[in-house]
Amino acid sequence: SREARNQSVLAMTMPNRKRQRNYELIEPLVERLLTCHGEELAEKDNALRLNHLVHFTDDPNLAETLANHGKVKQLTELCWRTVGAEMLTAHHEAISLLVNLLVPQGTRSSIFHGFVLMVQQEESCRTLLSHEDMPVVAHHLVKAIGKCGNVEERDVLQACNLVAAAMENEKDRMDFCEAIIQAEGVSFLYHFFENWPDQFGTAALIRTLDRFLSSPVDERMWNAQAESRREFASDWLKLLTRELLQPDGALCARALGNTLQLREGTFFQVLMQGKLFDHLITNLVVGSKQGKDRICAAMFTTRQLLGRSDVLKRLASHPRFEPLVSLAISNLQLATEEEDDLLQVLTFFLQNDTTKRAVVSGSNPMQIIDAISHLLDSPSQHVQELSLELLTQILHYIEPGVLSGASEAMTRLLPRLCGLDQATDLMRRLL
């Protein structure tokens, strides 16, 4: 197969006579392609010439010869133009030729860069992903990002750039991940994390890896990481915890929440060891004191922590737990149909014996009722239902007569409850 041939070890030296024979094989095709490309009705002939070049360069030695040809830059530019024009069969052959040029060192990084530009266009990305040589592209990506073989730093940089660009298109992520998995990317995420170029910035790294660890590709990709799984989990969680305090803290909190949704337990196991969990909660609270996006992202992450009893107990005993509760209550009015985690988290805290005390202490119940009196104006039925559920819970824990000092909140709340059929029992309890 072409993939098997492209995986063969590239011969670094060839006798002069053999190099000359290789050159004589490809020279007429290159010259005719460059001469005839602009001619009318030349596409069929050019497709045939490209096809011949593809078959020749399936041999790594011939691919090396073409990569060292004086007009290889003109030839690759012709291929990219052909791909962009989607010229029937010619563009298919052009992609195959470009893929073969991933083998030689001299052309690898420039071909990767061309594929970066290609996948940034939605339809072109689909063209590459559905091409028969996409498995070969994925093979070279896995090798470059893992720094295997004769790859150079420029190859690693462009390979990382290609991965980031390919994962931007939500519709194509699953197919791209499948190609990586089939290319035996058993430590792909770890190598991608370790070898990410500094000049691309931490935010772009987090954004790209988050896409690998978010639905619908998350479980499929993570389960394929048979090697270096624990090392990646540790480094990834440490990075997100540290970056929670930085300007991109909301992005980090979202990525953290997505990661913790994975059913496989490695991330939670790593998180609960040592001081990592304590640092995470502290930074989550401290880093979320400014801005709606940060607060909502912090509540999204908090919600993912609540499904495990061991995590919940440790969270309830954390010195920053009461500030976390206060943060949720004071920003409860930010809840929307899409960002309902504030309501969900407080309701869960009230339903659990280890966490409800912090919610019902002091003036917290009155603040919750005041916020709910505003949230019931929401046009979203989902927000109204969650608000009523939280109100039902909080009324279990307030003393008789306490509401007499909340005239302003009650003035807003009672008329809104009167307009809701499902609030009849709540009205009776309040009265």
Phi, psi and chi 1 to 4 in degrees:
 res  aa     phi    psi   chi1   chi2   chi3   chi4
   1 SER       -  160.7   68.3      -      -      -
   2 ARG   -62.2  -39.1 -179.8  173.5  -64.9  142.0
   3 GLU   -61.1  -43.2 -179.8  180.0    1.7      -
   4 ALA   -63.7  -40.2      -      -      -      -
   5 ARG   -66.2  -39.4  -69.4 -166.3  -64.8  -87.9
   6 ASN   -69.2  -21.0  -78.5  -17.1      -      -
   7 GLN   -85.1   -9.3  -69.7  179.3   21.5      -
   8 SER   -67.6  155.1   62.1      -      -      -
   9 VAL   -70.2  129.0  178.1      -      -      -
  10 LEU   -73.8  126.9 -178.7   64.1      -      -
  11 ALA   -70.9  125.2      -      -      -      -
  12 MET   -81.0  -24.6  -60.9  -56.2  -65.7      -
  13 THR  -134.6  148.6   59.8      -      -      -
  14 MET  -137.3  145.2  -72.6 -176.8  -74.3      -
  15 PRO   -57.6  147.6  -19.9   30.2      -      -
  16 ASN   -54.3  -41.6  -70.5  -23.3      -      -
  17 ARG   -62.6  -40.2 -173.2  175.9  -59.9  171.5
  18 LYS   -69.5  -39.2 -172.8  174.4 -178.2 -179.5
  19 ARG   -62.0  -40.9  -78.5 -156.7  -59.2  -91.5
  20 GLN   -64.2  -40.9 -179.8   63.2   29.8      -
  21 ARG   -64.6  -41.5 -172.8  164.8   61.9 -109.9
  22 ASN   -61.8  -42.5  -70.8  -15.8      -      -
  23 TYR   -62.6  -41.6 -177.0   83.7      -      -
  24 GLU   -66.1  -26.2  -70.1  170.7   -5.6      -
  25 LEU   -70.1  -41.8  -78.9  171.2      -      -
  26 ILE   -95.6  -21.5   66.0  173.1      -      -
  27 GLU   -57.5  -49.2  172.7   62.9   14.7      -
  28 PRO   -61.0  -37.6  -20.9   32.8      -      -
  29 LEU   -66.0  -44.2  -70.3  169.1      -      -
  30 VAL   -61.2  -46.9  172.3      -      -      -
  31 GLU   -62.5  -44.8  -71.9  -61.1  -31.9      -
  32 ARG   -66.1  -38.5  -70.2  -65.0  -67.5  167.1
  33 LEU   -61.6  -47.6  -86.1  166.5      -      -
  34 LEU   -70.5  -28.9  -64.5  177.0      -      -
  35 THR   -79.8  -40.2  -57.9      -      -      -
  36 CYS   -96.6   -2.8  -59.1      -      -      -
  37 HIS   -60.5  -36.8 -177.3   67.6      -      -
  38 GLY   -86.3   -3.0      -      -      -      -
  39 GLU   -75.7  149.3  -66.3 -179.5    4.4      -
  40 GLU   -66.0  142.9 -166.4  173.4   -8.3      -
  41 LEU    60.3   24.0  -58.5  176.4      -      -
  42 ALA   -90.5   -6.4      -      -      -      -
  43 GLU   -61.3  -45.8 -175.6 -166.2  -14.2      -
  44 LYS   -61.4  -42.9 -175.1 -179.4  -68.5 -173.8
  45 ASP   -64.9  -41.9  -69.8  -23.0      -      -
  46 ASN   -66.2  -37.4  -80.1  -15.9      -      -
  47 ALA   -60.8  -40.2      -      -      -      -
  48 LEU   -66.8  -42.3 -173.2   58.9      -      -
  49 ARG   -64.8  -41.7  -65.8 -176.6 -174.9  107.1
  50 LEU   -60.7  -40.3  -77.6  169.0      -      -
  51 ASN   -61.1  -42.3  179.5  -94.8      -      -
  52 HIS   -63.4  -42.8  -73.0  -37.5      -      -
  53 LEU   -63.5  -38.1  -90.8  179.2      -      -
  54 VAL   -60.2  -47.2  169.2      -      -      -
  55 HIS   -65.1  -38.7  -76.2  -64.0      -      -
  56 PHE   -63.6  -46.9  -78.1  140.0      -      -
  57 THR   -81.4   -0.5   54.4      -      -      -
  58 ASP   -59.9  -26.1  -78.2  -16.6      -      -
  59 ASP   -80.4  118.8 -179.9  -20.0      -      -
  60 PRO   -56.0  -32.8  -25.2   34.4      -      -
  61 ASN   -64.6  -41.0  -69.8  -29.0      -      -
  62 LEU   -71.2  -34.1  -79.0  167.2      -      -
  63 ALA   -61.6  -40.4      -      -      -      -
  64 GLU   -64.1  -41.9 -177.7   73.7   19.8      -
  65 THR   -60.3  -44.8  -60.2      -      -      -
  66 LEU   -65.0  -39.4 -178.1   58.7      -      -
  67 ALA   -62.3  -28.4      -      -      -      -
  68 ASN   -94.1    1.6  -68.0  -38.6      -      -
  69 HIS   -67.9  143.5 -166.8  -76.6      -      -
  70 GLY   -63.0  -21.6      -      -      -      -
  71 LYS  -111.6   22.2  -64.9 -176.7  178.2  179.5
  72 VAL   -64.7  -34.0   66.7      -      -      -
  73 LYS   -63.9  -43.7 -175.3  176.4  179.7 -178.6
  74 GLN   -62.7  -38.0  -67.0  169.9 -100.7      -
  75 LEU   -67.1  -43.7  180.0   63.2      -      -
  76 THR   -67.1  -35.8   54.7      -      -      -
  77 GLU   -62.7  -39.5  -72.4  174.4   -7.2      -
  78 LEU   -61.2  -42.4 -178.2  151.3      -      -
  79 CYS   -62.2  -44.4  -72.0      -      -      -
  80 TRP   -64.2  -38.3  -68.5  122.2      -      -
  81 ARG   -64.6  -39.8  -70.6 -162.1  -57.8  -87.6
  82 THR   -64.6  -42.0  -57.4      -      -      -
  83 VAL   -62.7  -44.3  171.6      -      -      -
  84 GLY   -64.3  -33.2      -      -      -      -
  85 ALA   -82.4   -9.6      -      -      -      -
  86 GLU    47.1   58.9  -64.8 -168.1   -4.1      -
  87 MET   -83.6   75.5  -61.5  168.5   65.7      -
  88 LEU    46.2 -123.9  -59.1  177.4      -      -
  89 THR   -74.6  -23.4   57.2      -      -      -
  90 ALA   -61.5  -39.1      -      -      -      -
  91 HIS   -69.3  -30.1   86.1  -81.9      -      -
  92 HIS   -64.9  -45.1 -178.7   89.3      -      -
  93 GLU   -67.5  -35.5  -59.4  -63.1  -15.5      -
  94 ALA   -61.7  -42.0      -      -      -      -
  95 ILE   -63.0  -42.7  -68.6  174.2      -      -
  96 SER   -60.6  -40.3  -68.7      -      -      -
  97 LEU   -66.3  -42.3 -178.5   57.1      -      -
  98 LEU   -61.9  -39.9  -68.5  165.5      -      -
  99 VAL   -61.8  -42.0  170.9      -      -      -
 100 ASN   -62.1  -28.8  -77.1   -6.7      -      -
 101 LEU   -80.7    2.9  -72.4  173.0      -      -
 102 LEU   -76.3  -15.6  -74.7  170.6      -      -
 103 VAL   -73.5  -50.3  175.4      -      -      -
 104 PRO   -69.7  142.7  -18.3   31.9      -      -
 105 GLN   -61.1  -36.2  -83.9 -176.8  -57.8      -
 106 GLY   -65.4  -25.1      -      -      -      -
 107 THR  -115.6   -7.5   48.7      -      -      -
 108 ARG   -59.7  -51.7 -175.2 -178.5  -60.8  130.1
 109 SER   -66.1  -37.0   64.4      -      -      -
 110 SER   -68.3  -34.1   65.3      -      -      -
 111 ILE   -69.4  -42.8  -59.7  -58.2      -      -
 112 PHE   -55.9  -44.7  -88.5  145.4      -      -
 113 HIS   -62.0  -40.4  177.6   66.6      -      -
 114 GLY   -61.9  -39.0      -      -      -      -
 115 PHE   -67.7  -31.7  -77.9  135.1      -      -
 116 VAL   -57.6  -50.7  171.3      -      -      -
 117 LEU   -62.8  -34.5  -59.0  177.8      -      -
 118 MET   -67.8  -47.2 -178.1  177.0  175.7      -
 119 VAL   -75.4  -11.3  -58.8      -      -      -
 120 GLN   -71.4  -14.6  -72.7  172.7  -15.4      -
 121 GLN   -98.7  125.5  -52.9  -62.2  -39.9      -
 122 GLU   -55.2  -51.7 -176.0  173.3  -18.8      -
 123 GLU   -67.4  -36.1  -68.9  -54.9  -43.1      -
 124 SER   -67.9  -35.9  -63.7      -      -      -
 125 CYS   -61.2  -43.8 -176.4      -      -      -
 126 ARG   -63.5  -37.0  171.5   52.9   43.7 -162.7
 127 THR   -60.2  -44.9  -62.2      -      -      -
 128 LEU   -67.9  -45.5  177.8   61.3      -      -
 129 LEU   -63.1  -30.1  -71.9  171.7      -      -
 130 SER   -92.7   -1.8   59.2      -      -      -
 131 HIS   -73.5  147.5 -165.9  -82.2      -      -
 132 GLU   -64.4  -20.6   65.2  176.7    0.5      -
 133 ASP   -96.2    7.6  -75.6  -26.4      -      -
 134 MET   -58.4  -38.0 -179.2   59.3 -157.0      -
 135 PRO   -58.0  -32.3  -26.5   35.8      -      -
 136 VAL   -71.2  -40.7 -174.7      -      -      -
 137 VAL   -59.4  -46.4  177.4      -      -      -
 138 ALA   -61.6  -38.9      -      -      -      -
 139 HIS   -59.6  -46.2  165.2   75.8      -      -
 140 HIS   -68.1  -34.4  -74.1  -67.8      -      -
 141 LEU   -62.3  -48.7  -89.6  176.7      -      -
 142 VAL   -60.1  -41.7  169.6      -      -      -
 143 LYS   -64.6  -45.0  -79.5 -175.4   62.2  178.6
 144 ALA   -66.3  -45.1      -      -      -      -
 145 ILE   -70.5  -27.9  -72.5  170.4      -      -
 146 GLY   -86.6    1.4      -      -      -      -
 147 LYS    54.0   45.6  -67.8 -172.2  173.5  180.0
 148 CYS   -96.5  143.5  -61.3      -      -      -
 149 GLY    74.9 -141.8      -      -      -      -
 150 ASN   -97.5   30.6   61.7  -14.7      -      -
 151 VAL   -73.3  149.8  -63.3      -      -      -
 152 GLU  -110.6  169.2  -59.5  176.1   -8.7      -
 153 GLU   -59.7  -36.2  -73.6  -61.8  -33.1      -
 154 ARG   -66.6  -30.8   61.0 -178.2 -177.9  176.7
 155 ASP   -68.3  -42.6  -57.4  -30.7      -      -
 156 VAL   -61.3  -44.3  178.4      -      -      -
 157 LEU   -59.6  -49.8 -175.5  145.7      -      -
 158 GLN   -69.6  -32.6  -66.4  -60.9  -17.7      -
 159 ALA   -65.0  -43.9      -      -      -      -
 160 CYS   -62.7  -39.9  -72.3      -      -      -
 161 ASN   -61.7  -40.0 -156.1    0.1      -      -
 162 LEU   -66.7  -41.8  175.7   53.9      -      -
 163 VAL   -61.6  -46.5  171.0      -      -      -
 164 ALA   -60.5  -42.2      -      -      -      -
 165 ALA   -67.7  -40.8      -      -      -      -
 166 ALA   -66.0  -32.3      -      -      -      -
 167 MET   -82.3   -4.9  -71.3  -60.4  -73.2      -
 168 GLU   -70.9  -33.5  -76.3 -176.3   12.0      -
 169 ASN   -84.8  108.3 -167.5  -26.3      -      -
 170 GLU   -59.6  -36.7 -171.6  172.3   -5.5      -
 171 LYS   -65.7  -27.4  -66.1  179.2 -179.1  177.6
 172 ASP  -102.9   -0.8  -64.4  -32.9      -      -
 173 ARG   -62.3  -40.9  -74.8  176.8 -163.3  165.4
 174 MET   -63.1  -44.7 -176.8   61.1   78.5      -
 175 ASP   -65.3  -38.7  -73.0  -19.9      -      -
 176 PHE   -65.1  -44.0 -177.9   75.3      -      -
 177 CYS   -63.2  -39.6  -72.6      -      -      -
 178 GLU   -61.0  -39.5  -72.8  -66.9  -20.5      -
 179 ALA   -63.8  -40.4      -      -      -      -
 180 ILE   -65.2  -42.9  -64.5  -62.0      -      -
 181 ILE   -63.1  -44.8  -67.9  167.8      -      -
 182 GLN   -65.3  -24.5  -65.9  -57.7  -43.7      -
 183 ALA   -85.3   15.2      -      -      -      -
 184 GLU    62.5   45.0  -61.8 -175.0   -2.7      -
 185 GLY   -81.0   60.9      -      -      -      -
 186 VAL   -73.1  -16.1  -67.5      -      -      -
 187 SER  -128.0   27.1  -68.4      -      -      -
 188 PHE   -60.0  -47.3 -176.8   79.5      -      -
 189 LEU   -62.9  -40.5  -64.2 -177.9      -      -
 190 TYR   -66.0  -45.9  179.4   68.6      -      -
 191 HIS   -65.2  -39.2  -70.8  150.4      -      -
 192 PHE   -61.5  -42.9 -172.5   81.1      -      -
 193 PHE   -63.4  -47.8 -179.1   92.9      -      -
 194 GLU   -67.5  -35.7  -74.2  -70.2  -61.4      -
 195 ASN  -106.2   11.0  -61.9  -39.1      -      -
 196 TRP   -61.6  127.5  177.5 -104.0      -      -
 197 PRO   -65.7  134.0  -20.4   33.1      -      -
 198 ASP   -58.8  -34.0  -68.3  -21.3      -      -
 199 GLN   -67.9  -15.2   58.7  -96.3   46.5      -
 200 PHE   -81.8  -17.0  -71.7  170.1      -      -
 201 GLY    87.4  153.3      -      -      -      -
 202 THR   -70.2  -36.4  -57.5      -      -      -
 203 ALA   -60.8  -41.1      -      -      -      -
 204 ALA   -67.2  -36.1      -      -      -      -
 205 LEU   -62.8  -47.3  170.2   63.3      -      -
 206 ILE   -63.9  -42.2  -68.2  171.5      -      -
 207 ARG   -62.4  -41.6 -168.8  173.9  -67.4  109.3
 208 THR   -70.3  -47.7  -57.0      -      -      -
 209 LEU   -65.7  -33.0  -76.2  172.4      -      -
 210 ASP   -61.2  -36.3  179.8   36.0      -      -
 211 ARG   -67.4  -31.6  -72.5  166.5  178.6  155.4
 212 PHE   -71.0  -27.7  -82.4  110.7      -      -
 213 LEU  -105.3   15.2  -63.7  170.9      -      -
 214 SER  -111.2  152.2  -60.7      -      -      -
 215 SER   -59.7  142.7  179.1      -      -      -
 216 PRO   -97.6    2.9   35.0  -34.9      -      -
 217 VAL   -92.2   -8.9  -56.9      -      -      -
 218 ASP   -58.1  -57.6   49.8   -3.2      -      -
 219 GLU   -63.2  -41.2  -59.4  -74.0  -10.4      -
 220 ARG   -63.0  -46.4 -176.4   85.6  176.5   90.3
 221 MET   -70.8  -43.2 -168.9   67.4 -168.4      -
 222 TRP   -65.9  -40.6 -178.2 -115.9      -      -
 223 ASN   -64.1  -23.8  -69.8  -21.5      -      -
 224 ALA   -80.0  -11.9      -      -      -      -
 225 GLN   -82.6   74.4  -57.0  -57.3  -64.6      -
 226 ALA   -73.8  -21.8      -      -      -      -
 227 GLU  -118.8  150.8  -61.3  175.8    7.6      -
 228 SER    60.6   22.1  -54.5      -      -      -
 229 ARG   -64.2  -47.4 -178.4  178.2  -72.5 -176.8
 230 ARG   -69.1  -38.2 -162.8  169.1 -172.3   85.2
 231 GLU   -61.7  -43.7  -69.2   88.1  -17.0      -
 232 PHE   -64.2  -44.9  171.4   75.8      -      -
 233 ALA   -57.2  -43.6      -      -      -      -
 234 SER   -64.8  -48.8  177.4      -      -      -
 235 ASP   -66.6  -38.2  -70.2  -11.5      -      -
 236 TRP   -66.3  -46.2  176.9 -124.8      -      -
 237 LEU   -66.5  -37.6  -70.4  173.9      -      -
 238 LYS   -64.7  -41.9  -72.7  175.4 -177.4  176.3
 239 LEU   -61.9  -48.5  172.3   69.7      -      -
 240 LEU   -63.0  -40.1  -66.6  179.0      -      -
 241 THR   -62.1  -43.9  -62.2      -      -      -
 242 ARG   -66.3  -41.8 -176.4  173.5   67.4 -111.4
 243 GLU   -78.0   -7.1  -66.3  -66.0  -42.2      -
 244 LEU   -59.6  -26.0  -76.2  170.1      -      -
 245 LEU   -88.6   -4.8  -60.4  176.7      -      -
 246 GLN   -90.9  171.5  -59.2  -53.0  -45.9      -
 247 PRO   -55.4  -28.3  -27.7   35.2      -      -
 248 ASP   -93.5   31.7  -70.6  -52.2      -      -
 249 GLY   -59.5  -34.6      -      -      -      -
 250 ALA   -66.0  -41.6      -      -      -      -
 251 LEU   -60.2  -42.4  171.1   67.2      -      -
 252 CYS   -65.5  -42.8  -64.2      -      -      -
 253 ALA   -64.4  -39.8      -      -      -      -
 254 ARG   -62.5  -45.9  -72.4  -75.9  174.0 -166.7
 255 ALA   -62.3  -38.8      -      -      -      -
 256 LEU   -63.8  -43.9 -174.6   58.2      -      -
 257 GLY   -63.2  -41.9      -      -      -      -
 258 ASN   -62.1  -42.0  -72.0  -28.1      -      -
 259 THR   -62.4  -42.0  -61.4      -      -      -
 260 LEU   -73.3   -8.5  -65.9  175.8      -      -
 261 GLN   -79.8  -13.3  -73.0 -173.2   84.3      -
 262 LEU   -62.1  130.2  -77.1  159.8      -      -
 263 ARG   -69.8  -32.4  -68.9 -170.2  -66.0  -87.9
 264 GLU   -64.0  135.0 -160.8  -84.0  -26.2      -
 265 GLY   -87.6    8.4      -      -      -      -
 266 THR   -60.7  -43.0  -58.6      -      -      -
 267 PHE   -63.4  -42.2  -73.5  104.1      -      -
 268 PHE   -67.1  -38.2  -87.6  105.2      -      -
 269 GLN   -60.5  -45.3  -68.3  168.0   13.8      -
 270 VAL   -67.0  -41.3  171.3      -      -      -
 271 LEU   -61.5  -37.1 -178.3   61.7      -      -
 272 MET   -83.5   -1.8  -61.9  -56.7  -74.1      -
 273 GLN   -88.0  140.9  -69.8 -179.8  -12.9      -
 274 GLY    60.6 -142.3      -      -      -      -
 275 LYS  -100.1    4.4  -63.1  -71.1 -174.7  180.0
 276 LEU   -60.0  -44.2 -177.7   56.9      -      -
 277 PHE   -61.3  -44.3  179.1   83.5      -      -
 278 ASP   -62.1  -42.9  -64.0  -27.3      -      -
 279 HIS   -64.4  -39.2  -68.2  -41.3      -      -
 280 LEU   -61.9  -48.6 -173.3  148.0      -      -
 281 ILE   -63.4  -41.7  -61.4  -57.3      -      -
 282 THR   -60.3  -49.6  -63.4      -      -      -
 283 ASN   -67.9  -31.7  -69.8   -0.4      -      -
 284 LEU   -62.7  -42.0 -163.6   65.4      -      -
 285 VAL   -74.7  -49.6  174.5      -      -      -
 286 VAL   -64.0  -41.1  173.6      -      -      -
 287 GLY   -76.7   -8.2      -      -      -      -
 288 SER  -108.0   15.5  -59.5      -      -      -
 289 LYS   -81.0   -7.8  -70.0 -173.8  175.9  179.2
 290 GLN  -131.2  128.9  -65.5 -179.4  -13.5      -
 291 GLY    94.8  135.4      -      -      -      -
 292 LYS   -61.0  -44.1  173.7 -176.2  175.7 -179.3
 293 ASP   -60.7  -41.7  -70.2  -17.0      -      -
 294 ARG   -65.0  -42.9  -78.2  176.6  175.8 -104.3
 295 ILE   -66.0  -46.5  -67.2  163.6      -      -
 296 CYS   -65.0  -38.2  -69.0      -      -      -
 297 ALA   -66.5  -38.3      -      -      -      -
 298 ALA   -63.8  -39.2      -      -      -      -
 299 MET   -70.4  -33.6  -68.7  -57.0  120.0      -
 300 PHE   -60.9  -45.1  171.8   67.6      -      -
 301 THR   -65.6  -44.0  -60.5      -      -      -
 302 THR   -57.7  -40.7  -57.8      -      -      -
 303 ARG   -61.3  -34.2 -173.3  176.9  171.4 -172.9
 304 GLN   -71.9  -20.2  -48.8  -44.6  -43.8      -
 305 LEU   -80.6  -14.1  -66.7  168.9      -      -
 306 LEU   -85.2   -5.8  -56.8 -178.2      -      -
 307 GLY   -82.6   -6.8      -      -      -      -
 308 ARG  -120.3  129.4  -64.2  170.1   60.9  108.5
 309 SER   -65.1  -37.2   57.5      -      -      -
 310 ASP   -65.6  -37.2   56.6  -25.6      -      -
 311 VAL   -69.9  -40.9  177.7      -      -      -
 312 LEU   -62.4  -42.9 -166.6   60.5      -      -
 313 LYS   -62.8  -42.7  -71.6  178.6 -178.3  177.5
 314 ARG   -69.0  -35.9 -169.3  162.6  171.5 -177.8
 315 LEU   -64.0  -43.9  176.2   62.8      -      -
 316 ALA   -64.2  -28.0      -      -      -      -
 317 SER   -93.3   -0.3   61.2      -      -      -
 318 HIS   -73.2  139.3 -166.9  -78.2      -      -
 319 PRO   -58.0  -24.0  -22.0   31.4      -      -
 320 ARG   -96.0    9.3  -66.2  -79.9 -177.1  174.3
 321 PHE   -68.8  -46.0  178.0   61.1      -      -
 322 GLU   -62.4  -41.8  -70.8 -170.3    6.7      -
 323 PRO   -60.9  -32.6  -26.5   34.2      -      -
 324 LEU   -65.1  -42.9  179.4   66.7      -      -
 325 VAL   -63.9  -44.1  171.2      -      -      -
 326 SER   -62.1  -38.4  -62.9      -      -      -
 327 LEU   -61.2  -42.8 -175.7   72.4      -      -
 328 ALA   -66.3  -44.1      -      -      -      -
 329 ILE   -67.5  -45.0  -67.0  173.0      -      -
 330 SER   -68.8  -16.7   59.9      -      -      -
 331 ASN  -115.8   19.0  -68.4  -79.1      -      -
 332 LEU   -60.3  -30.4 -171.9   54.6      -      -
 333 GLN   -69.0   -9.2  -70.3 -176.5   49.9      -
 334 LEU   -75.8  -10.6  -64.4  176.4      -      -
 335 ALA   -61.8  137.2      -      -      -      -
 336 THR  -135.8  178.6   63.8      -      -      -
 337 GLU   -61.7  -38.4 -177.2  156.7   -1.8      -
 338 GLU   -80.8  -32.5  -65.2   77.3   21.2      -
 339 GLU  -114.1   73.0  -57.0  -78.4    2.9      -
 340 ASP   -99.6    8.6   64.8   -3.8      -      -
 341 ASP   -65.9  -30.8  -62.0  -63.8      -      -
 342 LEU   -58.2  -46.6  -74.7  154.1      -      -
 343 LEU   -67.1  -43.1  -73.1  160.4      -      -
 344 GLN   -64.5  -42.5  -60.0  -90.2   20.6      -
 345 VAL   -65.2  -47.0  164.4      -      -      -
 346 LEU   -65.3  -39.2  -72.8  172.4      -      -
 347 THR   -62.1  -43.2  -60.2      -      -      -
 348 PHE   -63.2  -43.3 -172.4   93.5      -      -
 349 PHE   -58.6  -39.6  -75.4  161.0      -      -
 350 LEU   -70.4  -25.3  -77.1  170.2      -      -
 351 GLN   -86.2   -5.7  -66.9  171.4  -19.7      -
 352 ASN  -115.4  130.4 -168.8  -77.6      -      -
 353 ASP   -62.0  -30.9  -68.5  -23.2      -      -
 354 THR   -78.3  -14.4   60.8      -      -      -
 355 THR  -120.9  -15.7   53.1      -      -      -
 356 LYS   -68.5  -27.6   68.4 -178.2  178.7 -176.0
 357 ARG   -59.4  -41.1 -177.2  179.1  -59.5  175.9
 358 ALA   -66.5  -27.6      -      -      -      -
 359 VAL   -79.2  -36.2 -177.3      -      -      -
 360 VAL   -93.6    0.1  -59.4      -      -      -
 361 SER   -78.9  151.5   64.0      -      -      -
 362 GLY    58.8 -136.5      -      -      -      -
 363 SER   -90.6    7.6   62.8      -      -      -
 364 ASN   -56.1  -46.3  -73.9  -12.1      -      -
 365 PRO   -57.7  -39.9  -26.1   36.2      -      -
 366 MET   -67.1  -38.6  -60.0  -54.6  -59.1      -
 367 GLN   -64.5  -39.4  -69.5 -175.5   57.0      -
 368 ILE   -64.0  -45.5  -68.6  173.0      -      -
 369 ILE   -63.0  -40.0  -69.4  172.3      -      -
 370 ASP   -62.6  -43.7 -177.8   64.6      -      -
 371 ALA   -64.8  -39.4      -      -      -      -
 372 ILE   -64.9  -34.6  -70.1  173.0      -      -
 373 SER   -61.5  -26.9   70.3      -      -      -
 374 HIS   -84.2  -40.3  -69.8  -79.0      -      -
 375 LEU   -65.3  -25.8  -73.6  172.8      -      -
 376 LEU   -69.9   -8.4  -70.8  176.8      -      -
 377 ASP   -82.6   -6.4  -79.7  -25.1      -      -
 378 SER   -62.3  140.4  170.0      -      -      -
 379 PRO   -72.3  -10.3   26.0  -33.7      -      -
 380 SER   -86.3  120.6  167.1      -      -      -
 381 GLN   -63.3  -33.4 -175.5  176.9   -7.7      -
 382 HIS   -61.4  -44.9  177.0   67.2      -      -
 383 VAL   -65.6  -40.1  171.1      -      -      -
 384 GLN   -61.7  -44.0  -69.1  179.7    7.6      -
 385 GLU   -64.8  -43.6  -69.5  172.9   -7.9      -
 386 LEU   -65.8  -35.7  -70.4  177.9      -      -
 387 SER   -65.1  -43.2  -61.5      -      -      -
 388 LEU   -64.4  -38.1  -70.0  174.8      -      -
 389 GLU   -63.5  -43.1 -176.6  179.9   -3.3      -
 390 LEU   -66.0  -40.2  178.6   57.6      -      -
 391 LEU   -62.7  -41.6 -179.4   59.8      -      -
 392 THR   -58.8  -42.9  -59.0      -      -      -
 393 GLN   -66.0  -45.6  -65.6  -69.5  -30.6      -
 394 ILE   -69.7  -28.9 -161.2   66.5      -      -
 395 LEU   -67.8  -18.2  -72.4  178.5      -      -
 396 HIS   -69.1  -18.7  -73.0  -62.5      -      -
 397 TYR  -118.9   13.0  -57.4  105.9      -      -
 398 ILE  -108.2  144.6   59.8  174.5      -      -
 399 GLU   -77.2  149.9  -61.7  -65.9  -31.6      -
 400 PRO   -57.4  138.1  -24.0   34.1      -      -
 401 GLY    90.8  -14.8      -      -      -      -
 402 VAL   -63.3  -37.3  169.8      -      -      -
 403 LEU   -70.8  -12.0  -68.1  178.7      -      -
 404 SER   -64.0  -21.7   59.6      -      -      -
 405 GLY   -92.4    8.1      -      -      -      -
 406 ALA  -114.9   48.3      -      -      -      -
 407 SER   -61.2  -39.7   56.9      -      -      -
 408 GLU   -66.3  -44.9 -175.6  176.6  -16.2      -
 409 ALA   -65.2  -40.0      -      -      -      -
 410 MET   -69.5  -32.8  -62.9  -54.6  -67.9      -
 411 THR   -62.2  -34.9  -59.6      -      -      -
 412 ARG   -79.8  -39.3  -80.3 -166.4  -54.7  -87.5
 413 LEU   -71.9  -48.2 -178.1   63.9      -      -
 414 LEU   -61.1  -45.3  -69.7  172.7      -      -
 415 PRO   -62.0  -33.9  -22.7   33.6      -      -
 416 ARG   -70.6  -37.2  -73.4  157.0  179.7   76.4
 417 LEU   -66.7  -34.7  -68.7  176.6      -      -
 418 CYS   -61.8  -27.9  -71.4      -      -      -
 419 GLY   -87.6    2.5      -      -      -      -
 420 LEU  -116.2  119.6  -60.9  171.9      -      -
 421 ASP   -60.2  -37.2  -65.6  -23.5      -      -
 422 GLN   -77.1    0.8   63.3  -90.0   43.1      -
 423 ALA  -102.3   11.2      -      -      -      -
 424 THR   -60.0  -47.7  -55.5      -      -      -
 425 ASP   -63.2  -37.6  -68.8  -21.0      -      -
 426 LEU   -63.5  -40.9  -83.6  172.0      -      -
 427 MET   -58.9  -45.7  -79.0  -69.5  -65.8      -
 428 ARG   -60.3  -43.2  -68.6 -162.2 -174.7   99.2
 429 ARG   -65.2  -41.7 -169.7  177.2  -58.3  170.9
 430 LEU   -63.7  -43.7  -78.2  166.8      -      -
 431 LEU   -66.2      -  -68.3  172.8      -      -
